[in-house]
């Protein structure tokens, strides 16, 4: 049993409903925050670790331009 779970059980056995609620909310909040932090890290890794697209060559840049036109 985790410390939070043990605290919830102890408060419930003592009949202290307010402390049961507070300990339960705290445990839920900790789990949610840990999950959000993990997701933030995963998203940041996928955003910033993508391979850079190759730069277009000069001929790819001027496709569709008429000969003699500036691009």
Steps between C-alpha positions, in 0.01 A plus 500: 500500500620848424523763768200684356289184493597417855407851614158474334433166670618628838280810477203288393550264794511799735180638347668822389313567174660837434853357515392202284379742235812717521735200479302352209499828308871541563574149371288558189664838437847344527411230247352752257799736528745214444307389192485855362874547553567173316279605211666843481839334475380255235344776290808722531722215389290430192477870414867582528658172397346486153746486216550832331354505148755520225545846360359549154750520221512806278319319219218393731461858619449647154266236359211677337685827453533627147847511357658835573262579793646569838380275776 
